[in-house]
Structures are given as C-alpha cells and as structure tokens.
Amino acid sequence: MSPVTLLPFIVLIGAMFLMTRSAKKKQAQAASMRNEMQPGSGVRTIGGMYATVKEVNEETVLLDAAPGVDLLFAKNSIGAVLSDDEYNRIVHGIEHDLKADGSVVPDDASSLTETDEPADDASSDASADKPLDLVKKDAAEDEAADEPAEAKADEAPKADEAEPKKTDGESDAK
C-alpha cells in the first residue's frame, strides 16, 4: 500500500485519539471537582438545581435545597461547584459590590453635556414646553397648520353633501 492511501486512516486515528484525550481530561477535572466538595459549598446539579452541600460521602452527596428539604444525590450528578459569590448571586440575587473603585458612570449622556450656566434666551424655555416636530412639511401644509381648527371644519364637506365611496364591484352593479 502506498502512503497516500494510508493518510486518511492515519488522520482518522489521530482525530479519535485527540477526542478521547480531551474527554478524559474533562472527566478527570470533573472528578477532582467533585472530590474537593466541602459541606457548605454551593453546587449546581446536572439537572439545573442549585443547592448547598450538607454532607459528602464516598458515592453520594446530601444537598440542602431549601430549609427542611434534604436531597440525596449521586456524586456524578453534580455539574459544578460554585464560588460563594456566584452561588449568592444566582440563588439569593445578592450582587457583589463591583463599584468598589469609586468611579461612577452616569446612566445617560445628558449629565455629561449639561452646563451650570442658565440659558440667556427665553426661546429655550418655550421650546421645552412644546415637543419638537421633526416631520418634513411642504409650504402649503405649513400654512394649513397655522389656520384655526374652525376654519378647517368649515372647509370640510358635510356628510350629506359627500359622495359615498365605492369599495368593490358590487356597489357599481346596484
């Protein structure tokens, strides 16, 4: 056989070796993590339940899921041993104070642009009362917008003068 025909087999065997090696490393890490569990540490089971370790035996773990609720699990069913901060954040909703350095970031950018000086012109006070309209209008629409609402009502056709609108072909046939 030539080396070219053996190359796919060699690559396949090498890939299988690498996959089994990484799986064995993960299993060894999980086993050491489970062996290092101590009573009082927070854990997450492979089913997604969070609890506190009450007692560790050779093959089993007694977990305290809630006050008065003790559950017996196999050691293999522990998915992760959590740090105290992470367990408290997830289970109790207690956030660790991350702002210990004292720097404060504002929630919005308006506090960064405000000045301490009062505005000199009165137009800024008037514009604060009325929202700004950003829609583009034609000159004819601007004039119509300036007319009072009573004039617009007079220009509108009366209900009895208006022609009925045809919506489909059936109304033409009647």
C-alpha positions as CSV (number, residue, x, y, z in Angstrom):
1,M,0.0,0.0,0.0
2,S,1.1,3.5,-0.7
3,P,1.4,6.2,1.9
4,V,-1.3,8.3,0.1
5,T,-3.9,5.6,0.7
6,L,-2.9,5.2,4.4
7,L,-3.1,9.0,5.0
8,P,-6.9,9.2,5.6
9,F,-6.7,6.3,8.1
10,I,-3.9,7.9,10.0
11,V,-5.7,11.3,10.2
12,L,-8.9,9.4,11.4
13,I,-7.0,7.5,14.1
14,G,-5.2,10.8,15.2
15,A,-8.5,12.7,15.5
16,M,-10.0,9.8,17.5
17,F,-7.0,9.9,19.8
18,L,-7.3,13.7,20.4
19,M,-11.0,13.5,21.1
20,T,-10.7,10.7,23.6
21,R,-7.8,12.5,25.3
22,S,-9.8,15.8,25.7
23,A,-12.8,13.8,27.0
24,K,-10.6,12.0,29.6
25,K,-9.2,15.4,30.7
26,K,-12.7,16.8,31.2
27,Q,-13.7,13.7,33.1
28,A,-10.6,13.9,35.4
29,Q,-11.3,17.6,36.1
30,A,-15.0,16.8,36.9
31,A,-13.9,14.0,39.3
32,S,-11.4,16.2,41.1
33,M,-14.0,19.0,41.4
34,R,-16.5,16.5,42.9
35,N,-13.9,15.1,45.3
36,E,-13.0,18.6,46.5
37,M,-16.6,19.4,47.5
38,Q,-16.9,20.5,51.1
39,P,-20.0,20.9,53.3
40,G,-21.4,24.4,52.9
41,S,-20.4,25.0,49.3
42,G,-23.0,25.8,46.7
43,V,-23.5,23.4,43.8
44,R,-25.5,23.1,40.6
45,T,-26.7,19.6,39.6
46,I,-26.7,18.3,36.0
47,G,-30.4,18.8,36.1
48,G,-30.0,22.5,36.9
49,M,-30.9,22.6,40.6
50,Y,-29.0,24.8,42.9
51,A,-28.3,23.6,46.5
52,T,-25.9,23.7,49.3
53,V,-23.8,20.7,50.2
54,K,-24.7,19.3,53.6
55,E,-22.7,16.1,53.7
56,V,-20.3,14.4,51.3
57,N,-19.9,10.6,51.3
58,E,-17.9,8.2,49.1
59,E,-20.6,7.8,46.3
60,T,-23.3,10.2,47.4
61,V,-23.9,13.9,48.4
62,L,-26.6,15.1,50.7
63,L,-27.8,18.5,49.5
64,D,-29.9,21.1,51.3
65,A,-32.2,22.5,48.6
66,A,-34.4,24.6,50.9
67,P,-35.0,24.9,54.7
68,G,-36.0,21.4,55.8
69,V,-35.5,19.9,52.4
70,D,-32.6,17.5,52.2
71,L,-31.9,15.6,49.0
72,L,-29.6,12.6,48.4
73,F,-27.8,12.7,45.0
74,A,-25.1,10.6,43.4
75,K,-21.7,12.4,43.2
76,N,-21.8,12.1,39.5
77,S,-24.9,14.2,39.3
78,I,-23.1,17.3,40.5
79,G,-22.4,19.5,37.5
80,A,-20.5,22.4,39.0
81,V,-19.2,23.5,42.4
82,L,-19.9,27.3,42.6
83,S,-18.0,30.0,44.4
84,D,-19.8,31.7,47.2
85,D,-20.3,35.0,45.3
86,E,-21.7,33.2,42.2
87,Y,-24.0,31.0,44.3
88,N,-25.3,34.0,46.2
89,R,-25.8,36.0,43.0
90,I,-27.8,33.2,41.4
91,V,-29.8,31.8,44.3
92,H,-30.3,34.8,46.5
93,G,-30.0,37.6,44.0
94,I,-27.2,39.2,46.0
95,E,-24.9,41.2,43.8
96,H,-21.3,41.7,44.9
97,D,-20.4,45.4,45.0
98,L,-18.4,45.8,41.8
99,K,-18.2,49.6,42.2
100,A,-15.5,49.5,44.9
101,D,-13.1,51.6,42.9
102,G,-15.4,54.7,43.3
103,S,-15.7,55.6,39.7
104,V,-19.3,56.4,38.8
105,V,-20.6,56.1,35.2
106,P,-23.8,58.1,34.5
107,D,-26.9,56.3,33.2
108,D,-27.4,58.7,30.4
109,A,-25.2,61.2,28.4
110,S,-27.3,64.2,29.3
111,S,-25.5,64.7,32.5
112,L,-22.2,64.9,30.6
113,T,-23.4,67.8,28.4
114,E,-25.3,69.9,30.9
115,T,-23.7,73.2,32.0
116,D,-24.1,75.1,35.2
117,E,-24.9,78.4,33.4
118,P,-28.6,79.3,32.9
119,A,-29.9,79.8,29.4
120,D,-29.9,83.5,28.3
121,D,-32.7,83.5,25.7
122,A,-36.4,82.9,26.5
123,S,-36.9,80.8,23.4
124,S,-35.3,77.8,25.1
125,D,-37.9,77.9,27.8
126,A,-40.7,78.0,25.3
127,S,-39.3,75.1,23.3
128,A,-39.1,73.0,26.5
129,D,-42.9,73.2,26.9
130,K,-43.7,72.1,23.3
131,P,-42.3,69.0,21.7
132,L,-40.2,69.4,18.6
133,D,-41.8,68.2,15.3
134,L,-39.2,66.7,13.1
135,V,-41.5,65.7,10.2
136,K,-40.8,67.5,6.9
137,K,-43.7,69.5,5.6
138,D,-44.5,71.4,2.4
139,A,-45.1,75.1,2.4
140,A,-48.9,74.6,1.8
141,E,-49.1,72.3,4.8
142,D,-47.4,74.8,7.0
143,E,-50.0,77.5,6.0
144,A,-52.8,75.0,6.6
145,A,-51.4,74.1,10.0
146,D,-51.4,77.7,11.0
147,E,-55.2,78.1,10.3
148,P,-57.5,77.6,13.2
149,A,-59.4,74.4,13.5
150,E,-62.8,76.1,13.0
151,A,-61.8,77.2,9.5
152,K,-60.8,73.7,8.7
153,A,-64.2,72.4,9.8
154,D,-66.0,74.9,7.5
155,E,-63.9,73.7,4.5
156,A,-64.7,70.0,5.1
157,P,-67.7,68.7,3.1
158,K,-70.8,67.9,5.0
159,A,-71.8,64.3,5.4
160,D,-75.0,64.7,3.3
161,E,-73.1,66.5,0.5
162,A,-70.2,64.0,0.3
163,E,-70.5,61.2,-2.3
164,P,-70.4,57.7,-1.0
165,K,-67.2,55.8,-1.7
166,K,-67.4,52.7,-3.8
167,T,-65.4,49.8,-2.2
168,D,-65.9,47.0,-4.6
169,G,-67.5,46.0,-7.9
170,E,-70.9,45.1,-6.3
171,S,-71.7,48.7,-5.5
172,D,-71.3,49.6,-9.2
173,A,-73.8,46.9,-10.2
174,K,-76.5,48.2,-7.8
